[in-house]
Amino acid sequence: MYNDEKNLYHYTYRKDGSETAQPESNHPTVDEQIHNYQAGPQQPVQEMKPVKKDRKGMKLVALALVCALLGGAVGGGIVWGVGRSGGSTSVNVSSRQATEVALKQVDGKTEMSDAEVYAATVNSTVSINSTSTTNFYGHQVQSASAGSGFILTADGYIVTNHHVIDGASTVKVTLYNGDTYDAAIIGSDEDYDIAVLKIDASGLQPVTVGDSDKLNVGDHVLAIGNPLGELTFSMSGGMVSCVNRAINVSGTPFNMIQTDASINPGNSGGPLLNSYGEVVGIVSAKYSSDSSEESVEGLGFAIPINDVMSMIEDIMTNGYVTDKPYLGVTAGTMNAQMAQQTGLTEGVYIYSVEEGGAAAKAGIQVGDVITKVGDTTITSMEDLTAAKKPYSAGDTTEFTIYRQGKTLTVNVTWDSVPADQQTVSTQDESTQDESGNSYNPYEDFFDYFFGNGFSGSSSRDAT
């Protein structure tokens, strides 16, 4: 017997190829078979014929299994092919009408979508480009910077950051409609990073000022500005990540609104808006890592509008902030190393007192070290600047000072900052020599007494 699974045949055969049963040694002869048949009923002799399975049926089953295994991808192709063979194809196209953005009025009562906030406020946002000229070893070097701002009044007063226009010789303001104006700098304040500009225009669309004290962590906010100085009137959105966040920007402490809205260079000075279209902050800074290998995103900051609105109005009226507290000293940071070398203590070292000033009237002397203002511990000039911000001219504050091994307390009634001190940096009191180069006359003084322990810039107190 031969069994071939490929051919699916079962047969017996002779050597000559004819099909039959192969005789065995005990197989009966023909006469014996007839005799046996005649003798009684016997099992019939079964003829072995070739048996062939239904190959057509098996092919159909195999095809069905293949289709099932291939699944939706092959099925989709087959359907597509059938569609093609029918001579017609179709593509579904949306018939939805474009949504028209309603132009709403900012009234402090109507909450709006992001698109509606943009439509309601973009005409109140401006692009600012400034140029400055620096005397660099006798050569005039020009530089340019870009920022943002917003229209505060219909007659052309504009708010931005101090650092956007700091040192600028020319400032140009561009409106959303493309009109460009030369802007005059009315005044600015470095400690709060605010500035007020004025353009000769009327009938402008001003912003509506909101209440930053009502912000909660998680509230939705939007920023409109000019990121990178060229992507004009772009809007980004996010949430309030933190309120009353204390950060240090180039040595100056600030109270800030933290947001994860995208903030980039060029956004500075632009409005931070709530979902009612009100200005609740002035976009001011983006956190960046000191490491060039580390990228930091989602950390933007804005100045709360409530913190600076009265100062902005003061600048509009007087050209500077008239009631900023003023101590009337020249001082520098006394760090731990310096204190150890001199036998003093950490704080702010006083090395000049203005005659008739607030400090002189309170009895503060040269050589004193300020260690506390009110309940706030002072270890640096940055601490002193931050501690003074809540006060106004005329307020009285208790100072704790270290003098000749003893701790004393004195009451200081703050003066107001003189007009000629308004543009002086609070962290770096510098003077120009005849060549126009800046130098600090007090740095040599500290180097002489404290050697390499000198740390931080000395500063005339003007905050």
MARKEVO-129906 format. One line per 8 residues: number of its first residue (from 1); their letters; for each residue z, y, x of N, C-alpha, C. Coordinates in steps of 0.2 Angstrom, whole numbers, plus 5000, padded with zeros to 4 digits. Layout:
BEGIN
NUM) a) Z,Y,X,Z,Y,X,Z,Y,X  ... .
This chain:
BEGIN
1) myndeknl) 5000,4994,5004,5000,5000,5000,5000,5006,5004  4996,5011,5003,4995,5017,5007,4997,5023,5002  5002,5027,5005,5004,5033,5001,5003,5039,5005  4998,5043,5002,4996,5049,5006,4998,5055,5001  5003,5059,5003,5005,5065,4998,5000,5070,4998  4996,5071,5003,4991,5076,5003,4986,5074,4998  4983,5068,4998,4978,5066,4994,4980,5064,4987  4987,5063,4986,4990,5061,4980,4986,5054,4977 .
9) yhytyrkd) 4984,5050,4981,4981,5043,4979,4986,5038,4981  4986,5032,4977,4989,5026,4979,4985,5020,4978  4982,5017,4983,4978,5011,4982,4979,5006,4987  4976,5000,4985,4975,4995,4990,4968,4994,4992  4966,4992,4997,4959,4991,4999,4958,4986,5004  4952,4983,5005,4950,4978,5010,4947,4982,5016  4946,4978,5021,4943,4981,5027,4937,4984,5026  4933,4981,5021,4926,4984,5020,4927,4990,5016 .
17) gsetaqpe) 4932,4992,5013,4933,4998,5010,4933,4997,5002  4932,4991,5000,4932,4990,4992,4939,4990,4990  4940,4993,4984,4947,4994,4981,4949,4987,4977  4955,4984,4979,4957,4979,4975,4964,4977,4978  4967,4972,4975,4974,4971,4977,4973,4966,4984  4977,4968,4989,4977,4964,4995,4980,4957,4994  4976,4952,4995,4979,4945,4993,4984,4943,4998  4990,4940,4996,4995,4938,5000,4995,4930,5001 .
25) snhptvde) 4999,4928,5005,4998,4921,5007,5000,4916,5001  5005,4919,4996,5007,4915,4991,5004,4917,4984  4999,4921,4985,4995,4924,4979,4991,4918,4975  4992,4917,4969,4988,4912,4965,4981,4913,4966  4977,4907,4966,4970,4908,4965,4968,4909,4958  4961,4910,4957,4958,4911,4951,4959,4906,4946  4958,4899,4948,4959,4893,4944,4966,4893,4942  4971,4894,4947,4978,4894,4945,4980,4899,4940 .
33) qihnyqag) 4977,4905,4941,4978,4910,4936,4976,4908,4929  4970,4905,4928,4967,4903,4922,4972,4898,4919  4974,4893,4924,4978,4888,4921,4985,4891,4919  4988,4895,4923,4994,4898,4920,4993,4902,4914  4988,4905,4913,4987,4909,4907,4986,4904,4901  4983,4899,4902,4982,4894,4897,4989,4890,4895  4993,4890,4900,4999,4886,4900,5004,4890,4896  5003,4897,4896,5008,4901,4892,5007,4908,4894 .
41) pqqpvqem) 5011,4913,4890,5010,4920,4891,5013,4922,4898  5009,4926,4901,5011,4928,4908,5010,4936,4908  5014,4939,4913,5013,4946,4914,5006,4947,4916  5002,4952,4913,4995,4953,4915,4995,4956,4922  4989,4954,4925,4988,4957,4931,4986,4964,4931  4990,4969,4934,4988,4976,4933,4983,4978,4939  4978,4981,4937,4973,4984,4942,4975,4990,4944  4976,4991,4951,4978,4997,4955,4972,5002,4955 .
49) kpvkkdrk) 4972,5007,4951,4967,5012,4951,4970,5018,4955  4965,5022,4958,4968,5028,4961,4970,5033,4956  4976,5036,4957,4980,5041,4952,4980,5048,4956  4976,5053,4952,4976,5059,4955,4980,5064,4950  4984,5068,4953,4988,5073,4949,4984,5079,4947  4986,5082,4942,4982,5088,4939,4983,5094,4944  4978,5095,4948,4979,5100,4953,4978,5107,4950  4974,5108,4945,4973,5114,4942,4979,5117,4939 .
57) gmklvala) 4983,5112,4935,4989,5114,4932,4994,5117,4938  4995,5113,4943,4999,5115,4948,4998,5122,4952  4991,5123,4952,4989,5130,4955,4992,5135,4950  4991,5134,4944,4993,5139,4939,5001,5140,4940  5005,5135,4940,5012,5135,4941,5014,5139,4947  5010,5137,4953,5012,5141,4959,5010,5148,4959  5005,5150,4955,5003,5157,4955,5008,5161,4951  5011,5158,4946,5016,5161,4941,5022,5162,4946 .
65) lvcallgg) 5024,5157,4950,5030,5158,4954,5029,5163,4959  5023,5164,4962,5022,5169,4967,5023,5176,4964  5020,5177,4958,5020,5183,4954,5028,5185,4953  5031,5180,4951,5039,5181,4949,5042,5183,4956  5041,5180,4961,5044,5182,4968,5042,5189,4970  5036,5190,4969,5034,5197,4972,5037,5203,4967  5039,5201,4961,5042,5206,4957,5038,5212,4955  5042,5218,4954,5040,5224,4951,5034,5227,4955 .
73) avgggivw) 5035,5226,4962,5030,5230,4966,5023,5227,4965  5022,5220,4965,5016,5217,4964,5013,5218,4957  5018,5218,4952,5017,5219,4945,5014,5226,4944  5018,5231,4947,5015,5238,4947,5008,5239,4949  5007,5235,4955,5000,5236,4957,4995,5233,4953  4997,5227,4950,4992,5224,4945,4991,5228,4939  4997,5231,4936,4996,5236,4931,4991,5242,4932  4993,5245,4939,4988,5250,4941,4981,5248,4941 .
81) gvgrsggs) 4980,5242,4944,4973,5239,4944,4970,5238,4938  4974,5236,4933,4971,5235,4926,4969,5242,4923  4974,5247,4924,4972,5254,4922,4966,5256,4925  4965,5255,4931,4959,5257,4935,4953,5254,4932  4954,5247,4931,4948,5243,4929,4946,5246,4922  4950,5249,4918,4949,5251,4911,4945,5258,4912  4945,5261,4918,4941,5267,4918,4944,5273,4917  4951,5273,4916,4955,5279,4914,4962,5279,4918 .
89) tsvnvssr) 4964,5285,4921,4970,5286,4924,4974,5292,4921  4980,5292,4921,4983,5298,4918,4989,5300,4923  4991,5306,4923,4997,5309,4927,5001,5313,4922  5007,5312,4922,5011,5316,4918,5013,5322,4921  5012,5328,4917,5013,5334,4919,5018,5338,4914  5023,5341,4917,5028,5344,4913,5025,5350,4909  5027,5350,4903,5025,5356,4899,5030,5361,4897  5036,5360,4901,5042,5365,4900,5040,5372,4902 .
97) qatevalk) 5042,5377,4898,5040,5384,4900,5045,5386,4905  5043,5391,4909,5047,5393,4915,5053,5397,4911  5059,5396,4914,5065,5400,4911,5064,5407,4913  5065,5412,4909,5065,5419,4910,5072,5421,4911  5074,5424,4917,5080,5426,4919,5082,5433,4915  5087,5433,4911,5089,5439,4907,5092,5444,4912  5090,5450,4911,5093,5455,4915,5099,5458,4911  5105,5456,4914,5111,5458,4911,5115,5464,4914 .
105) qvdgktem) 5119,5467,4911,5123,5473,4914,5129,5470,4916  5132,5472,4922,5138,5470,4925,5143,5474,4921  5147,5471,4917,5152,5474,4913,5159,5471,4914  5160,5466,4919,5167,5464,4920,5169,5459,4914  5165,5458,4909,5167,5453,4904,5162,5447,4903  5156,5448,4905,5151,5443,4904,5150,5439,4910  5151,5433,4910,5150,5428,4915,5143,5426,4915  5140,5426,4921,5132,5425,4922,5131,5419,4926 .
113) sdaevyaa) 5125,5417,4925,5122,5412,4930,5121,5415,4937  5120,5411,4942,5118,5413,4948,5112,5418,4948  5107,5415,4945,5100,5419,4944,5101,5426,4941  5106,5426,4936,5107,5432,4932,5111,5437,4936  5116,5434,4941,5119,5439,4945,5115,5442,4950  5110,5438,4953,5105,5440,4958,5101,5446,4955  5098,5445,4949,5094,5450,4945,5098,5456,4944  5104,5455,4942,5108,5461,4940,5111,5465,4946 .
121) tvnstvsi) 5111,5462,4952,5114,5466,4958,5109,5467,4964  5103,5463,4964,5099,5464,4970,5097,5471,4972  5096,5475,4966,5094,5482,4967,5099,5486,4970  5105,5484,4970,5111,5487,4973,5112,5486,4980  5109,5481,4983,5109,5478,4990,5104,5482,4994  5106,5483,5000,5102,5486,5005,5101,5483,5012  5096,5484,5015,5095,5481,5022,5096,5487,5027  5100,5486,5032,5102,5491,5037,5099,5489,5044 .
129) nststtnf) 5096,5494,5047,5093,5493,5054,5095,5499,5058  5099,5498,5063,5101,5503,5068,5099,5502,5075  5098,5508,5078,5097,5508,5086,5102,5512,5089  5103,5510,5095,5108,5513,5099,5105,5514,5106  5108,5519,5110,5105,5521,5117,5111,5520,5121  5111,5516,5127,5117,5516,5131,5114,5518,5138  5119,5522,5141,5118,5524,5148,5120,5519,5153  5115,5515,5156,5117,5509,5160,5115,5511,5167 .
137) yghqvqsa) 5120,5513,5171,5119,5515,5178,5113,5520,5179  5113,5525,5174,5108,5531,5174,5102,5529,5171  5101,5523,5168,5095,5522,5164,5097,5521,5157  5093,5524,5152,5094,5524,5145,5091,5517,5143  5095,5513,5140,5093,5507,5137,5094,5507,5130  5089,5505,5126,5090,5505,5119,5091,5498,5116  5095,5497,5111,5096,5491,5108,5096,5492,5100  5094,5486,5097,5094,5487,5089,5098,5481,5086 .
145) sagsgfil) 5100,5483,5080,5104,5478,5077,5103,5478,5069  5104,5473,5065,5102,5473,5058,5108,5470,5054  5109,5473,5048,5114,5471,5044,5113,5472,5037  5118,5472,5033,5117,5473,5025,5122,5478,5023  5121,5480,5017,5126,5485,5014,5125,5485,5006  5129,5489,5003,5128,5489,4995,5129,5497,4993  5125,5498,4988,5125,5505,4985,5132,5506,4981  5136,5511,4983,5142,5512,4980,5141,5517,4974 .
153) tadgyivt) 5137,5522,4975,5136,5528,4970,5129,5529,4969  5127,5532,4963,5120,5533,4962,5117,5538,4966  5121,5542,4969,5118,5548,4973,5118,5546,4981  5119,5539,4982,5117,5537,4989,5122,5536,4994  5128,5535,4992,5134,5532,4996,5133,5525,4997  5133,5522,5003,5132,5515,5004,5138,5513,5009  5140,5507,5007,5146,5504,5011,5143,5498,5015  5145,5498,5022,5144,5492,5026,5149,5491,5031 .
161) nhhvidga) 5148,5487,5036,5153,5486,5041,5153,5491,5047  5158,5492,5050,5158,5497,5056,5154,5494,5061  5155,5487,5062,5151,5484,5068,5144,5484,5067  5141,5485,5061,5134,5485,5060,5131,5492,5063  5135,5497,5062,5132,5504,5064,5136,5507,5071  5141,5503,5074,5144,5505,5079,5140,5507,5085  5141,5513,5087,5137,5516,5093,5130,5518,5091  5128,5517,5085,5121,5519,5083,5119,5526,5084 .
169) stvkvtly) 5113,5527,5086,5110,5534,5086,5106,5535,5080  5103,5530,5078,5099,5531,5071,5100,5525,5067  5100,5526,5060,5102,5521,5055,5096,5522,5050  5093,5516,5048,5088,5516,5042,5090,5511,5037  5090,5513,5031,5092,5509,5025,5085,5508,5021  5085,5501,5019,5079,5499,5015,5081,5496,5009  5079,5499,5003,5080,5496,4997,5076,5490,4995  5078,5487,4989,5075,5481,4987,5067,5482,4985 .
177) ngdtydaa) 5066,5488,4983,5059,5490,4981,5055,5492,4987  5058,5492,4993,5054,5493,4999,5055,5500,5002  5058,5505,4998,5059,5512,5000,5064,5512,5006  5062,5516,5011,5066,5516,5017,5068,5523,5018  5075,5524,5020,5078,5531,5021,5081,5531,5028  5082,5537,5030,5086,5539,5036,5093,5540,5033  5098,5537,5036,5105,5537,5034,5109,5541,5039  5114,5545,5036,5119,5548,5040,5125,5544,5040 .
185) iigsdedy) 5129,5544,5045,5135,5540,5045,5141,5545,5043  5144,5544,5038,5149,5548,5035,5155,5547,5039  5157,5541,5040,5163,5539,5044,5164,5532,5044  5168,5529,5048,5170,5522,5049,5177,5521,5051  5179,5515,5051,5185,5513,5053,5185,5506,5056  5186,5506,5063,5185,5500,5067,5191,5494,5065  5197,5497,5063,5202,5492,5062,5201,5488,5056  5198,5491,5051,5196,5488,5045,5189,5486,5044 .
193) diavlkid) 5185,5487,5049,5178,5486,5050,5174,5488,5043  5175,5494,5042,5171,5497,5036,5168,5504,5038  5162,5505,5035,5159,5511,5036,5155,5514,5030  5154,5520,5030,5151,5523,5024,5145,5527,5026  5139,5526,5023,5133,5529,5025,5131,5534,5019  5126,5538,5020,5124,5542,5015,5116,5543,5016  5112,5542,5010,5105,5543,5011,5103,5548,5005  5098,5552,5006,5096,5557,5002,5092,5554,4996 .
201) asglqpvt) 5095,5552,4991,5092,5549,4986,5096,5550,4979  5093,5549,4974,5097,5549,4967,5094,5544,4962  5098,5543,4957,5096,5538,4952,5096,5531,4955  5100,5529,4960,5101,5523,4962,5105,5518,4958  5105,5512,4959,5109,5507,4955,5115,5505,4959  5121,5508,4957,5127,5506,4961,5130,5499,4959  5134,5496,4963,5137,5490,4961,5143,5492,4957  5146,5487,4954,5152,5487,4950,5158,5484,4954 .
209) vgdsdkln) 5163,5487,4956,5168,5485,4960,5173,5481,4956  5175,5475,4959,5179,5470,4955,5186,5470,4958  5190,5465,4956,5197,5465,4959,5198,5459,4963  5199,5460,4969,5199,5454,4974,5206,5450,4973  5211,5453,4971,5217,5450,4970,5217,5445,4964  5212,5445,4960,5211,5440,4955,5208,5434,4957  5205,5433,4963,5202,5428,4966,5206,5422,4967  5204,5416,4965,5207,5410,4966,5203,5405,4970 .
217) vgdhvlai) 5207,5401,4974,5203,5396,4978,5199,5391,4973  5193,5390,4975,5189,5386,4970,5184,5391,4966  5185,5397,4965,5181,5402,4962,5174,5402,4965  5169,5403,4961,5162,5403,4963,5161,5410,4966  5158,5411,4971,5156,5417,4974,5149,5417,4977  5145,5423,4977,5139,5423,4980,5138,5429,4985  5134,5428,4990,5133,5433,4995,5125,5435,4995  5124,5441,4995,5117,5444,4996,5116,5448,5002 .
225) gnplgelt) 5111,5447,5006,5110,5450,5012,5104,5448,5016  5104,5450,5022,5098,5449,5026,5100,5444,5032  5101,5438,5031,5102,5433,5037,5097,5434,5042  5099,5434,5048,5095,5435,5054,5091,5441,5055  5093,5446,5050,5089,5452,5050,5082,5452,5048  5080,5447,5045,5073,5447,5043,5072,5443,5037  5076,5439,5035,5076,5435,5028,5079,5440,5023  5076,5445,5022,5079,5450,5018,5080,5448,5010 .
233) fsmsggmv) 5086,5451,5008,5088,5450,5001,5088,5442,4999  5091,5439,5004,5093,5432,5002,5100,5431,4999  5100,5426,4995,5107,5425,4991,5109,5418,4993  5115,5417,4995,5118,5411,4996,5125,5410,4992  5127,5404,4990,5133,5403,4986,5137,5398,4988  5143,5398,4986,5149,5394,4988,5155,5395,4984  5160,5393,4986,5167,5394,4983,5172,5398,4988  5177,5400,4985,5182,5403,4988,5186,5398,4992 .
241) scvnrain) 5186,5397,4998,5190,5392,5002,5197,5393,5003  5198,5400,5004,5205,5402,5005,5206,5410,5003  5211,5412,5001,5213,5419,5000,5218,5421,5005  5218,5427,5007,5223,5430,5012,5223,5426,5018  5217,5424,5021,5217,5421,5027,5217,5426,5033  5222,5425,5038,5223,5429,5043,5218,5426,5049  5214,5430,5051,5209,5428,5057,5209,5434,5062  5207,5432,5068,5207,5437,5073,5199,5438,5075 .
249) vsgtpfnm) 5197,5444,5075,5190,5445,5076,5190,5450,5082  5188,5448,5088,5187,5452,5094,5194,5455,5096  5199,5452,5095,5206,5455,5096,5209,5459,5091  5206,5460,5085,5208,5463,5079,5210,5459,5074  5216,5459,5071,5218,5454,5066,5215,5457,5059  5213,5452,5055,5211,5454,5048,5213,5449,5043  5214,5452,5037,5216,5448,5031,5209,5447,5028  5207,5441,5027,5201,5439,5024,5200,5434,5018 .
257) iqtdasin) 5195,5435,5015,5193,5429,5010,5189,5424,5014  5191,5418,5013,5187,5413,5017,5182,5410,5012  5176,5408,5013,5171,5405,5009,5167,5401,5012  5164,5396,5009,5159,5391,5012,5152,5393,5010  5151,5399,5007,5144,5401,5006,5141,5403,5013  5135,5401,5014,5131,5402,5020,5131,5409,5022  5134,5411,5028,5135,5417,5031,5132,5417,5038  5127,5422,5040,5124,5422,5046,5123,5429,5049 .
265) pgnsggpl) 5122,5430,5055,5121,5437,5058,5115,5440,5053  5117,5446,5051,5113,5450,5047,5116,5451,5040  5120,5446,5038,5124,5446,5032,5129,5451,5032  5131,5453,5038,5137,5458,5038,5136,5464,5034  5141,5466,5031,5141,5472,5027,5139,5471,5020  5136,5466,5018,5133,5464,5011,5139,5463,5007  5137,5463,5000,5142,5461,4995,5144,5454,4994  5150,5452,4993,5152,5446,4991,5154,5447,4983 .
273) lnsygevv) 5150,5443,4979,5150,5444,4972,5154,5438,4968  5157,5440,4963,5160,5434,4959,5155,5433,4953  5157,5428,4949,5152,5426,4944,5151,5431,4938  5154,5436,4938,5153,5442,4934,5149,5447,4937  5146,5446,4943,5142,5451,4947,5146,5457,4950  5153,5456,4950,5157,5462,4953,5158,5460,4960  5158,5466,4964,5159,5465,4971,5167,5464,4973  5168,5459,4976,5175,5457,4977,5177,5457,4984 .
281) givsakys) 5172,5458,4989,5173,5458,4996,5167,5460,4999  5168,5462,5006,5162,5464,5010,5162,5459,5016  5156,5456,5015,5154,5450,5020,5155,5453,5027  5159,5450,5031,5160,5453,5038,5159,5448,5044  5161,5442,5043,5160,5437,5049,5159,5430,5048  5156,5427,5053,5156,5420,5052,5159,5417,5058  5163,5411,5057,5167,5408,5062,5162,5404,5067  5163,5405,5073,5159,5402,5078,5163,5399,5083 .
289) sdsseesv) 5162,5393,5086,5166,5389,5091,5164,5392,5098  5170,5392,5102,5169,5394,5109,5164,5389,5113  5164,5383,5110,5160,5378,5113,5153,5378,5111  5148,5379,5116,5141,5379,5114,5139,5372,5111  5143,5367,5112,5141,5360,5110,5143,5359,5103  5147,5363,5100,5150,5362,5094,5147,5367,5089  5145,5365,5083,5142,5369,5078,5147,5369,5072  5148,5375,5070,5153,5376,5064,5149,5379,5058 .
297) eglgfaip) 5149,5376,5053,5146,5378,5047,5151,5378,5041  5150,5382,5036,5154,5383,5030,5160,5387,5031  5161,5391,5036,5166,5395,5037,5164,5402,5038  5164,5406,5032,5162,5413,5032,5168,5417,5029  5168,5423,5031,5174,5428,5029,5171,5434,5026  5175,5437,5022,5174,5443,5019,5180,5447,5018  5180,5454,5019,5185,5458,5018,5187,5459,5011  5193,5458,5008,5194,5459,5001,5193,5467,4999 .
305) indvmsmi) 5190,5468,4994,5188,5475,4992,5194,5479,4991  5200,5476,4988,5206,5479,4986,5209,5482,4993  5208,5479,4998,5211,5481,5004,5209,5487,5007  5202,5489,5006,5199,5494,5009,5196,5499,5004  5197,5498,4998,5193,5503,4993,5196,5510,4994  5203,5511,4994,5205,5518,4995,5203,5521,5001  5202,5517,5007,5200,5520,5013,5193,5522,5013  5189,5518,5009,5182,5520,5008,5181,5526,5005 .
313) edimtngy) 5185,5527,4999,5185,5534,4996,5188,5539,5000  5193,5538,5005,5195,5543,5009,5190,5545,5014  5186,5540,5017,5180,5542,5021,5175,5546,5018  5173,5544,5012,5169,5548,5008,5171,5555,5007  5177,5556,5007,5180,5563,5006,5181,5567,5012  5184,5564,5017,5186,5567,5023,5183,5565,5029  5179,5560,5029,5175,5557,5035,5179,5552,5039  5185,5551,5037,5189,5546,5041,5195,5545,5036 .
321) vtdkpylg) 5199,5539,5038,5205,5537,5034,5211,5542,5036  5213,5546,5032,5218,5551,5033,5225,5549,5034  5226,5543,5030,5233,5541,5030,5235,5535,5034  5231,5533,5039,5232,5527,5043,5238,5529,5047  5243,5524,5048,5249,5525,5052,5247,5526,5059  5251,5530,5062,5250,5532,5069,5256,5532,5073  5257,5528,5078,5264,5528,5082,5264,5533,5087  5258,5535,5091,5258,5540,5096,5261,5537,5103 .
329) vtagtmna) 5258,5531,5105,5260,5529,5111,5254,5526,5114  5254,5525,5121,5249,5520,5124,5253,5514,5126  5250,5508,5125,5254,5502,5126,5250,5497,5128  5253,5491,5130,5249,5485,5132,5253,5479,5131  5250,5473,5131,5253,5467,5129,5258,5465,5135  5264,5463,5134,5268,5460,5139,5269,5453,5138  5265,5449,5141,5265,5442,5140,5271,5438,5143  5271,5432,5143,5277,5428,5145,5277,5428,5153 .
337) qmaqqtgl) 5271,5428,5156,5271,5428,5163,5273,5435,5166  5271,5440,5163,5273,5447,5165,5280,5448,5164  5283,5445,5158,5290,5446,5157,5294,5443,5162  5292,5437,5164,5296,5433,5169,5296,5437,5176  5290,5440,5178,5289,5443,5184,5294,5450,5184  5294,5453,5179,5298,5459,5178,5305,5459,5176  5307,5453,5173,5314,5453,5170,5314,5456,5164  5308,5457,5160,5308,5460,5154,5308,5455,5148 .
345) tegvyiys) 5305,5456,5143,5304,5451,5138,5297,5452,5135  5295,5447,5131,5288,5447,5128,5288,5452,5123  5282,5456,5122,5281,5461,5117,5276,5465,5118  5277,5472,5116,5272,5477,5118,5275,5482,5122  5273,5483,5128,5276,5487,5133,5273,5495,5132  5278,5499,5132,5276,5506,5131,5276,5510,5138  5270,5513,5140,5270,5516,5146,5267,5523,5145  5267,5526,5139,5265,5533,5138,5267,5535,5131 .
353) veeggaaa) 5271,5540,5130,5273,5542,5123,5271,5549,5122  5267,5551,5117,5265,5557,5115,5271,5562,5113  5270,5568,5116,5276,5573,5114,5275,5575,5107  5281,5574,5103,5281,5576,5096,5278,5571,5091  5276,5565,5094,5273,5560,5090,5279,5556,5086  5276,5551,5082,5281,5547,5078,5286,5543,5083  5283,5540,5088,5287,5536,5093,5292,5541,5096  5290,5547,5099,5295,5551,5102,5300,5554,5098 .
361) kagiqvgd) 5299,5555,5091,5304,5557,5087,5309,5552,5085  5307,5546,5086,5311,5540,5084,5315,5538,5090  5314,5541,5096,5318,5539,5102,5315,5534,5106  5309,5532,5105,5305,5527,5109,5304,5530,5116  5305,5526,5121,5304,5529,5128,5299,5525,5132  5296,5528,5138,5292,5524,5142,5296,5518,5145  5294,5512,5146,5297,5506,5148,5300,5502,5143  5300,5505,5137,5303,5500,5131,5298,5495,5130 .
369) vitkvgdt) 5300,5489,5127,5296,5484,5124,5298,5483,5117  5292,5484,5113,5293,5483,5106,5293,5475,5104  5298,5473,5101,5298,5465,5100,5298,5464,5092  5299,5469,5088,5298,5467,5081,5297,5474,5077  5293,5473,5072,5291,5479,5067,5293,5476,5060  5298,5479,5058,5301,5476,5052,5304,5469,5053  5301,5464,5049,5303,5457,5050,5298,5453,5054  5293,5457,5057,5287,5454,5060,5288,5454,5068 .
377) titsmedl) 5288,5448,5071,5289,5447,5078,5283,5450,5082  5284,5453,5087,5278,5456,5091,5278,5453,5097  5272,5450,5099,5271,5447,5106,5265,5450,5109  5261,5454,5106,5255,5457,5109,5253,5463,5105  5248,5466,5108,5245,5472,5104,5242,5470,5097  5239,5464,5097,5236,5461,5091,5241,5461,5086  5247,5458,5088,5253,5458,5083,5255,5465,5080  5255,5470,5085,5257,5476,5083,5252,5479,5078 .
385) taakkpys) 5245,5478,5079,5240,5481,5075,5241,5478,5068  5242,5471,5068,5242,5468,5061,5248,5470,5057  5254,5471,5061,5260,5473,5058,5260,5480,5055  5256,5484,5057,5255,5491,5055,5251,5492,5049  5246,5487,5048,5241,5488,5043,5244,5489,5036  5250,5486,5034,5252,5487,5027,5255,5494,5026  5256,5498,5031,5260,5504,5031,5255,5510,5030  5257,5516,5028,5253,5522,5027,5257,5527,5031 .
393) agdtteft) 5254,5533,5032,5257,5539,5035,5263,5541,5031  5269,5542,5034,5274,5544,5030,5279,5539,5028  5277,5532,5029,5282,5527,5028,5286,5526,5034  5292,5524,5033,5297,5523,5038,5299,5515,5039  5299,5513,5045,5299,5506,5047,5304,5505,5053  5308,5500,5052,5313,5499,5058,5309,5495,5063  5310,5497,5070,5308,5494,5076,5313,5491,5079  5312,5485,5082,5317,5482,5087,5314,5483,5094 .
401) iyrqgktl) 5317,5486,5099,5315,5487,5105,5320,5484,5111  5317,5482,5116,5321,5479,5122,5321,5485,5127  5327,5487,5129,5327,5492,5134,5333,5491,5139  5331,5490,5145,5336,5489,5151,5341,5483,5149  5338,5478,5147,5342,5472,5146,5346,5472,5139  5345,5477,5135,5348,5477,5128,5343,5478,5123  5345,5475,5117,5341,5476,5111,5343,5481,5107  5339,5486,5105,5340,5491,5100,5336,5491,5094 .
409) tvnvtwds) 5338,5495,5089,5334,5496,5083,5333,5504,5082  5327,5506,5080,5326,5513,5079,5321,5513,5073  5322,5519,5069,5318,5520,5063,5312,5524,5065  5306,5522,5063,5300,5526,5065,5297,5528,5058  5295,5535,5058,5291,5537,5052,5284,5538,5054  5280,5534,5052,5273,5535,5054,5270,5541,5053  5266,5543,5058,5262,5549,5058,5255,5547,5055  5250,5551,5054,5243,5549,5052,5239,5550,5058 .
417) vpadqqtv) 5234,5546,5059,5229,5546,5064,5226,5553,5065  5226,5556,5071,5222,5562,5071,5215,5561,5070  5211,5566,5068,5204,5565,5067,5200,5563,5073  5202,5566,5079,5199,5565,5085,5200,5558,5088  5205,5554,5085,5206,5547,5087,5203,5542,5082  5200,5544,5077,5197,5539,5072,5192,5535,5075  5188,5537,5080,5183,5532,5083,5185,5529,5089  5192,5529,5091,5194,5526,5097,5196,5519,5096 .
425) stqdestq) 5194,5514,5100,5195,5507,5099,5203,5506,5099  5205,5502,5095,5212,5501,5095,5214,5496,5100  5209,5492,5103,5211,5487,5108,5209,5489,5115  5205,5494,5116,5203,5496,5122,5202,5503,5123  5207,5507,5125,5207,5514,5126,5203,5515,5133  5197,5518,5132,5192,5519,5138,5190,5526,5139  5189,5528,5145,5187,5535,5146,5180,5534,5150  5176,5539,5149,5170,5539,5153,5170,5543,5159 .
433) desgnsyn) 5167,5541,5165,5167,5545,5171,5161,5549,5171  5160,5553,5176,5154,5558,5176,5147,5554,5175  5147,5548,5177,5141,5544,5177,5140,5541,5170  5145,5542,5165,5144,5539,5159,5147,5532,5159  5150,5529,5164,5152,5522,5164,5160,5522,5162  5161,5517,5158,5168,5517,5155,5173,5514,5160  5179,5516,5160,5184,5514,5164,5191,5515,5160  5196,5511,5162,5203,5511,5159,5208,5514,5164 .
441) pyedffdy) 5210,5520,5163,5215,5523,5168,5221,5519,5169  5223,5515,5164,5230,5512,5164,5229,5505,5167  5223,5502,5168,5223,5495,5170,5226,5495,5177  5224,5500,5181,5227,5500,5188,5234,5500,5188  5237,5504,5183,5244,5504,5183,5247,5497,5182  5245,5494,5177,5247,5487,5176,5246,5482,5182  5240,5483,5185,5239,5478,5191,5244,5480,5196  5245,5486,5197,5250,5488,5203,5257,5485,5202 .
449) ffgngfsg) 5259,5485,5195,5266,5483,5194,5266,5475,5193  5261,5473,5189,5262,5466,5187,5257,5461,5191  5252,5464,5195,5248,5460,5199,5243,5456,5194  5242,5450,5196,5237,5446,5192,5240,5444,5185  5246,5445,5184,5249,5444,5178,5247,5448,5172  5243,5453,5174,5240,5458,5168,5236,5454,5164  5237,5454,5157,5233,5450,5153,5232,5455,5147  5226,5455,5145,5224,5459,5138,5223,5466,5140 .
457) sssrdat) 5219,5470,5136,5218,5477,5137,5224,5481,5135  5225,5487,5139,5230,5492,5137,5226,5496,5131  5231,5499,5127,5228,5502,5121,5232,5508,5119  5228,5514,5118,5232,5519,5115,5232,5517,5107  5238,5518,5105,5239,5516,5098,5236,5520,5093  5231,5518,5089,5228,5522,5084,5226,5519,5078  5231,5514,5076,5229,5510,5071,5233,5512,5065 .
